[in-house]
Amino acid sequence: MSFLKRKLTSMEKEIFEQSVIVQNILNAYISDNNVNIDVPENIDRIIIVASGSSYHCARYTADLFGSIAGIEASAVYSSEFLLKSKFAASENILYIFITQSGETTDTNSALLKAKESGVKTFCITNKEDSSIWNEADYKIACLAGEEKSIAATKSLTSQMLCAALLVSKFAQNKGMDVSDYVRDLKDIPDVIERALKLQPKIKQFARFLSKYKNIIMTADGDSYALAKEASLKVKETSYINTMSYILGEFMHGHVAILNNKHSVVVYILNDELTYTATKNLNKIKENYNPAICVIGNKTNQVKSTYNIDIDCQKPIIKSFALLVIIQLTALETALKLHKNVDKPHGLNKVVK
């Protein structure tokens, strides 16, 4: 493959480690289709607090709690939570904190603030024996190993899988049969490998994106967390002005920015675009004629400039394939622009 012809960056190495890491997580936390994670009982509401890419995992996880476990869940930025003078606190609420390093300043401060109210706390982190690990009542380790690149790749994928397993555990505790769902999770290493093999096609897509100064990342429903991550990844590695929107909301005024030259990238988790999404994209094409790139599915419903498809019918599994495609797109776009993907100028991981 083409990536073997050049010296690998840390970011690239970490992207290609992910199928093995995911398999290790599955081996560690699943036995006989049962999820082995210690969680509190009698929880009927969950609030997930995080920053950066970890916040995108929080958005993703909140959607899963609602659709898989039937538990009300919401996501909030750590910095936003710290500004709240009042917040929900009861014995039936669980606060989950997500941080790659376990030392993210605003996320750790948010956990301490929550604990002062007496609520139960849970952390998802890649660093055992970190500050947040030691403070949280319940915890799960992401098992991703050291991440050298500033841009989160393998740590985010690991967080998302740990979150999916956590949702499964809560569903099991409610007496729900999630055996099919857990079995589906075991297919993630394979779908990641298939996504990695798309690198040559992604490189062509990245060459196209690198010509733009403005890119809109959009999606509907559960896909929106991935659109937000795509926007952040390209922005922090290539310094391109990217913005993410829920497609329906984008049509309310924001769409006017397409009077300037933009490309529009659409991420799809489901089998096909919804009727409303198709209608909105065709309206965008008719009114503004931007390049539209569809990622995640073949589509004849919208005239697309680029289309990257991944053959995967289960949205929960496809989300991991799309995440890898997003990571490779950011990597290849930045390399095309001769950026330092491992150490973007002015960026550091936000830790103490």
Sequence and secondary structure as in RCSB ss.txt:
>XXXX:A:sequence
MSFLKRKLTSMEKEIFEQSVIVQNILNAYISDNNVNIDVPENIDRIIIVASGSSYHCARYTADLFGSIAGIEASA
VYSSEFLLKSKFAASENILYIFITQSGETTDTNSALLKAKESGVKTFCITNKEDSSIWNEADYKIACLAGEEKSI
AATKSLTSQMLCAALLVSKFAQNKGMDVSDYVRDLKDIPDVIERALKLQPKIKQFARFLSKYKNIIMTADGDSYA
LAKEASLKVKETSYINTMSYILGEFMHGHVAILNNKHSVVVYILNDELTYTATKNLNKIKENYNPAICVIGNKTN
QVKSTYNIDIDCQKPIIKSFALLVIIQLTALETALKLHKNVDKPHGLNKVVK
>XXXX:A:secstr
 GGGGS   HHHHHHHTHHHHHHHHHHHHEETTEE     SS  EEEEEE HHHHHHHHHHHHHIIIII  EEEE
EEHHHHHH S     TTEEEEEEESSS  HHHHHHHHHHHHTT EEEEEES TTSHHHHH SEEEE       SS
S SHHHHHHHHHHHHHHHHHHHHTT   HHHHHHHTTHHHHHHHHHTTHHHHHHHHHHHTT SEEEEEE GGGHH
HHHHHHHHHHHHH  EEEEEEHHHHTTTGGGGGGS  EEEEE  SSS  HHHHHHHHHHHHHH  EEEEESS  S
SS  SEEE      HHHHHHHHHHHHHHHHHHHHHHTT  SSS TT      
